[in-house]
Amino acid sequence: MTGDGSSSSESEPRVVKFPHGRAGARTPATVPPPVDDLAKFERGGGADDYRHRMTVNIAVFVFVIALIGAGLWLADTMAQMRKNQDCVLSGRRGCSPVEVTKDRW
């Protein structure tokens, strides 16, 4: 570094340019051509099958409700297990309720 306060080439950023077109250089991946004709995916002007669409919508709605119910059940079960485990690990007795039937008395 020079002592006169002028900027040196060491403090300037350096940009290294790589040559293009060399034999070992990587070439960009080829992009596949777009689909030729999208007309086969368009809905025609024909009649809409309302009954089938509503049946599918109801089936999906029931499936989503079942998934939500299963998730809530799983979360409740995990919370109850955590509560019982915390109770046992703290050294308390009687953490889990014991059900006694009348015929055992």
Rosetta constraint file for C-alpha pairs under 8 A:
AtomPair CA 1 CA 8 HARMONIC 7.01 0.50
AtomPair CA 2 CA 6 HARMONIC 7.14 0.50
AtomPair CA 2 CA 8 HARMONIC 7.52 0.50
AtomPair CA 7 CA 11 HARMONIC 6.93 0.50
AtomPair CA 8 CA 12 HARMONIC 7.22 0.50
AtomPair CA 20 CA 25 HARMONIC 7.01 0.50
AtomPair CA 21 CA 25 HARMONIC 6.42 0.50
AtomPair CA 38 CA 42 HARMONIC 6.89 0.50
AtomPair CA 49 CA 53 HARMONIC 6.33 0.50
AtomPair CA 50 CA 54 HARMONIC 6.14 0.50
AtomPair CA 51 CA 55 HARMONIC 6.20 0.50
AtomPair CA 52 CA 56 HARMONIC 6.23 0.50
AtomPair CA 53 CA 57 HARMONIC 6.16 0.50
AtomPair CA 54 CA 58 HARMONIC 6.14 0.50
AtomPair CA 55 CA 59 HARMONIC 6.21 0.50
AtomPair CA 56 CA 60 HARMONIC 6.14 0.50
AtomPair CA 57 CA 61 HARMONIC 6.09 0.50
AtomPair CA 58 CA 62 HARMONIC 6.19 0.50
AtomPair CA 59 CA 63 HARMONIC 6.20 0.50
AtomPair CA 60 CA 64 HARMONIC 6.13 0.50
AtomPair CA 61 CA 65 HARMONIC 6.20 0.50
AtomPair CA 62 CA 66 HARMONIC 6.15 0.50
AtomPair CA 63 CA 67 HARMONIC 6.24 0.50
AtomPair CA 64 CA 68 HARMONIC 6.22 0.50
AtomPair CA 65 CA 69 HARMONIC 6.12 0.50
AtomPair CA 66 CA 70 HARMONIC 6.10 0.50
AtomPair CA 67 CA 71 HARMONIC 6.12 0.50
AtomPair CA 68 CA 72 HARMONIC 6.19 0.50
AtomPair CA 69 CA 73 HARMONIC 6.12 0.50
AtomPair CA 70 CA 74 HARMONIC 6.07 0.50
AtomPair CA 71 CA 75 HARMONIC 6.11 0.50
AtomPair CA 72 CA 76 HARMONIC 6.11 0.50
AtomPair CA 73 CA 77 HARMONIC 6.12 0.50
AtomPair CA 74 CA 78 HARMONIC 6.15 0.50
AtomPair CA 75 CA 79 HARMONIC 6.17 0.50
AtomPair CA 76 CA 80 HARMONIC 6.18 0.50
AtomPair CA 77 CA 81 HARMONIC 6.17 0.50
AtomPair CA 78 CA 82 HARMONIC 6.13 0.50
AtomPair CA 79 CA 83 HARMONIC 6.13 0.50
AtomPair CA 80 CA 84 HARMONIC 6.23 0.50
AtomPair CA 81 CA 85 HARMONIC 6.08 0.50
AtomPair CA 82 CA 86 HARMONIC 6.07 0.50
AtomPair CA 83 CA 87 HARMONIC 6.23 0.50
AtomPair CA 84 CA 88 HARMONIC 6.24 0.50
AtomPair CA 84 CA 95 HARMONIC 6.02 0.50
AtomPair CA 84 CA 96 HARMONIC 6.50 0.50
AtomPair CA 85 CA 89 HARMONIC 6.03 0.50
AtomPair CA 86 CA 90 HARMONIC 6.12 0.50
AtomPair CA 87 CA 91 HARMONIC 6.83 0.50
AtomPair CA 87 CA 92 HARMONIC 5.99 0.50
AtomPair CA 87 CA 93 HARMONIC 7.97 0.50
AtomPair CA 87 CA 95 HARMONIC 5.81 0.50
AtomPair CA 88 CA 92 HARMONIC 5.83 0.50
AtomPair CA 88 CA 93 HARMONIC 7.10 0.50
AtomPair CA 88 CA 95 HARMONIC 6.45 0.50
AtomPair CA 100 CA 104 HARMONIC 7.09 0.50
AtomPair CA 101 CA 105 HARMONIC 7.59 0.50
